[in-house]
Structures are given as structure tokens and as C-alpha cells.
Amino acid sequence: MEVSIDRAAVDRCREAAARIVAPVEAFIGRHSTVSVERAVLRLLGVDGVGADDVPVPNLVVDALPAERRAGGVARAFGAALAETGLAPAQLGAELAAGRCRLDDFAATPEAAARGAVAPYVDAALARVRSRRSERDAWLQRRPQLPPPLLYVIVASGNIYEDRTAAVAAAQAGAQIVAVIRSTGQSLLDFVPFGPTTEGFGGTYATQANFTIMREALDEASERLGRYVMLTNYASGLCMPEIAAMGALERLDMLLNDSMYGILFRDINMKRTFVDQHFSRMLNAYSGIVINTGEDNYLTTADAVEQAPAVLASQFINEQFAHRAGMLDAQIGLGDAYEIDPDREDGFLFQVAQAQLARQIFPNAPLKYMPPTKHMTGDVFKGHLIDALFNLTSVMTGQTIHLCGMLTEAIHTPYLADRVLSLDNARYVMNTARHFGEEISVKPGGRIERRARDVLAGCEALLERVASIGLMAAIDDAAFADVKRSPDGGRGFDGVFERAPEYYNPFEEALRPAAAGVG
Amino acid sequence: MSRLVRPYGDTLDDGKVQLSFTLPVTWSEAADEAARRLVASMGFTGVQVAEGRGIADGFSFFVVYAATPAAVDVDAIPPSAVRAHAMTMEEIDAFVDERIGRKIRLAGACIGTDAHTVGIDAILNMKGYKGDYGLERYRSFETFNLGSQVAPEAFVRFVKEHDVDAVLASQVVTQKGSDVRNFTELSELMEAEGVRDRVVLICGGPRVTNLLAAELGYDAGFGRGTLPSEVAAFVAVSLAQRLARRPHPSPA
């Protein structure tokens, strides 16, 4: 099916999004954050925790005086590597234990510092490339079933229970498993360490937990004869670090949005913009597909009214992703099925919006989120609403399909809830597999008119934002009726201006890959 | 008076119920029998395992129909006090003007780790729920929607700093009883910080009942399908009663 849309309006939206993002990119280029610097250390091989379970990357970055931090942690750390001859992991441990300080090596020449870092940069990039080729080999040898790729979440709080749930879900047809993070992790300015067995509404994202889940899903992939993907969250205050860990542990997807944290978690906008850029450079290089968070516009306000904001956010996310070097095939733009089920023709509106995104972003692996806002304790009705969500997804060719749970709004899913949900999706998507190819949309009809209205609303919103600038627009509550000031919110103290001699070896290495795209 | 009732399938007093559950066993006919016995051991009769199947290695899922001999006396359940004051928005505004003479300051939040603001938003947001305007629209209320994941300590601090009259705590999603723990923590903290007596304390969420609320030390609990006007009326009436009991402050 195809809905007739005004291509010139689409071009104007893209152009407006480019005008919105360009000045922010200039700002990003002049700044770094503590989380970017910690990600650099993690990639170099610094890990573990020191006193009071504070991660070593935090200890090292926090101990740097501001004027040296402005030059990039790699510079100071490289000087210490050159002087001590230690490997990064050992140096990190020495620094954490207080047996030496980066300030002891302030006089080391820049060339020596860079030279000492270089082999570890090469090793890190080689490891990321090898994880990427592993994924490619898996997908060759054990191909996935065709999209929509069925995606479920596990969220017990205990990584070992999550593993059981993930393997069971894979057997029941899940193609992507996301481990929901413990609530509140997005606001932690560090990444916890080691395997974890306690969490709230989810399980902490740690590198050890990533390893545990990846191993279990590899085993399941082998047994099932199809590769099962693993997803986590590069959002919140530690976007770049999670992106680094995801690259090293062969995660396949990461939730990563250019504005979500600002609007819905009150994270400082400058922090988020700088962090999303570096995390996306890493995602681009590691072949990870990002999932953006437009569903949040719909769950916090009226879904019919917010539709233009969803599309506008998709354009902005696309721009930011391109500028970090991501290919269209890595940009899983979000949308959700959240219109009030009591609304007449609500289904038509959902189809219009989903099809609009499909046509405007033809090569993006669109991420479609299930109904949550209007789900009640009536599991029977909920299962039925999920079925229509499933139908919308298959008929409009969505790529990443987060299966709705009949027990949404009751509890984090039970094992059987996931299976019932996967059964529902598999039934609907199989029985209506080629429905979308067989139907055409009535010219001038309700679906087409709705698509046109949403696109027009989106263009007006993007123009308004472009005219005052993205930061000012967010300060003026242009998105989701949420007002955030440029210097307010969490994590602002972790943003700093780069000195002229700023050095980030990974950014330098990955920038050529970013050039020429978008 | 007592009125005993049983679940109704298609005949009065047939006691029919449906259950579904998972057992951590690989499916076989013996697993179906295990499910049947399990349900029988709960006191059900006429147990029929309508569906039993393996859903993953080591896990089977069952749908079971059965009858219960148990009955419940519905007349023994005390009526809910919280919906006793049906008033419209205009009536509530007028009531507050007359009985309180100033705006009621009300703060709401999704407490603890819960990020689902759908309940608190339905009550507070101007748009409201099912055509019933939210409290932000009331002339007689000044509302503060603190959003999601508000720690009980932060909530209590806000209540103290902003002279709040009424507190709405919401919990939508639970994991292993986290909702009850969070509600309890908030009410205990209110008590410990000495603000409990000066606020109307209300909890809400799909699993909240007024009985549960009373047990946890709340003035009222509002469950599924609550309209904003029901909450507003309860707050207005309770606050008016409370102020009437309190000695009048001396004129400034």
C-alpha cells in the first residue's frame, strides 16, 4: 500500500531538520563530557571498581583538574602510560588505588602521550570490528526470520532469571531480546560493575550482564538456527559508556534518542547532545542499530495531537544520526500505537502514521512500540488491542516490533505473558503477511487526509524550532509540552569546553568514517 | 443481612472460574494431570485442563476451568467512603470558596521507581479522564504534578517546602510488591517528618483499594476508573472537615 504524500513537504522537513541540527553540531564540536571521557577510558581497557564500588573510569576522570580535563582524558592518561609503561587496566588500578596521579605526568610531551595511547586505540577498534564481523557471520550462517522482527523485554531485576526468560522467549519466537534497565539507572552518572541480581522494574546494565546475556542468546541462536539479537539502553547520563560496552560485548541494538533524556528524564540538554553524538559515532562503527524514543511523546500526552511531534522528532533523530556517521539501516526511528481505543477510526489514524513513517524513511528499520497508555487490567481486551497493533505493523512494513503484553500496566511480564504475546504477533503477521501489498489507500480518504495533516503539522513544528533554534525551542516547551532550560537538568556539571589541544583518539579515528555520510 | 454469592458461569451458584498459569516442567500428559491436581488441591472441583502445552524448554502453560464451593458475603463489605461526595467541578469550586476560602494546594507524583504517570496524569492533567476535567482545570486547586520516579524523601520535602494540603501518590506497575512498599515508605516518612496530620494523603493505582489505603495509613485510596472529580471532591470535603476541627488561626 502507498499513501500519497507531498514529497516537496518531506524535502522541506528534512531541510528544516538540517538547519535545526547544524548549530547544535557546532556546539557539540566544541564540548565534551565526563561520560565521553569515561567511554574513552573504557575503550582503552580501563574497567573495574575502586573504593566504595566507584568505577575506575569515574575515579580517573573525576581526579583530573578541570584545565587538564579540557585537553581530553586520553592526553593525560597517555602521558601516564608513556611514563609508567603500564597497560591501561593496570594504570587504571594504580590510579584508583591512589598509588599515582595523572598530575604526576603533566610534563610529558604530547607526541609521547599520543604514541603510548595509539596501540590501545588500535586494539580497541580491532576488537569492535571483530565483534561486528562476528555479528555479520552469525547473520549469514543463522539468518533471522523476515521482519517485523519480534522484540520482547525481560525485566526481572536478576540477570540469571532474565537469562532464563530470554531463552524461553527466543524459543517462543522472539528475535530480539531487550533487558530493561533498573528504573533510575538513566540518572546514575556511572555504570555499575559486575553481574547483578537486584533491580527495580529491570536489571542494571553492566558489562558483565551484557556478557552473560550474549552468551545465553548465542547458544539459543545456534540451537534455534536463527540469530537472536540483544538490546540495551544507551540513554541517560552514560550514553557513550554504554555504547562502548555494547560495542565490546556485541549488542545488536541500543535505545538511543537525541532528545528523550532531556524531555522525559530532565537530563541537561547540552550533556545529552554531546553524549548522543559520541555514542552514535561508536554505534555507527560497531554496526549497532539504534532505537529512538518517539513513543514517549504519545504516552505522556494525547496520541492524536502529538503525531506531528513524533514525525518531527524522527526527522531530528535522523539528522543527528547521519552527522555521527550512522547509515539509514542503523536508524530505528520510533513510533507507537497509542491512540485511545474508544476513538472512532483510531486504527485508520495509526495506519496513516505508520505508513507515513515507512514512506518518508524507506531504509530505516522503523521501531514500532505497542499500546501501553490505554491498557488496563482487562487482559482480554488488551490482547485484542495488541492484535490490531500487530496488524498495523505487518501491513505497513515496520521493522522492529516490540510485542505488546496483555498484562501491560499490571506487572513486569511473566514468562507466559511473553509467549502469549509472541503467539498473537506470529498469528496476525503470518495470516496477514502480504495484506499491505494487496491493498491501496483511497485517494482523498481518511487515511490519506490524516497523513497529510500530520506531515503539515510536522513541517510547521520544525519551522518553528528552526527559526528559534533547538535549545531555545526546548526551553519554550516546543516538544511534549515539557520546558527545559539549556543550563538546567541533571548532568550539566559534567559538560565542559574543549581546550584547543583537546584529544580524543576514538573521535579522530572514527571521524573519517563519519565524513561523507548524511 | 447477608448475601452469599459464588462465581457465575452460566447458572446461579455454579461457582465457575477460569485460571491460567505456568508450571516449570516440560509438557507431557503428566504435566496436564499435575495442573489438574494442583487446582484440585486449591479446593476447586470439576477441574478441566482446557489447554496445556509446552511454551519453552522446562515450562508448560495451562488454561483451566473449575468450580469453587466457596462463597462470599457481599453485604459484609463496608461501603467505600471515598466516593460518597459526588460533585461536579463547578460545585467543588463553589464548595472550596465557601468552606476553605482559598485554593487547595495539591501535589501528585508517581513515587519510587515507577515511571508510569498515566494514572496521576489522568487525575491532574487539564484534559482529565473520560470527559471529567483534571484538577489543573479547577479554579479551586493549585496543582503540582511532580511526574515520575519521585523518591518519597523528595516528595515529603516538596510537601513541606510548598505548604501542600493534599498529596496524591500513584503506583501503576508493580514488581514483587514494590507498590505497597513504596506507599508504606511514603506514609511513614510523612509521619516521621511531622506533616502527616496536616495533609490529606491519598494513594492511587490500578491495584489500590480504599481498604488497602486505610491499612497503609492513607486517608483514601482510588483504584481503576477513578474520575478526577471524585478525587477533588474527597480532598475538598476532607480538608474542610479537617480545618473545621482545627482551632482558627488568629487574624494577622
Interface residues (C-beta under 8 A of the other chain):
Chain A: A155 G157 V167 A168 A169 Q171 A172 S182 T183 G184 L187 F200 G201 T299 T300 D302 T372 K373 T376 G377 A409 I410 H411 T412 Y414 L415 A416 V419 L420
Chain B: S20 F21 T22 I55 A56 D57 F59 F61 G112 T113 D114 A115 H116 T117 V118 D121 K127 Q149 V172 V173 T174 Q175 S178 P206 R224
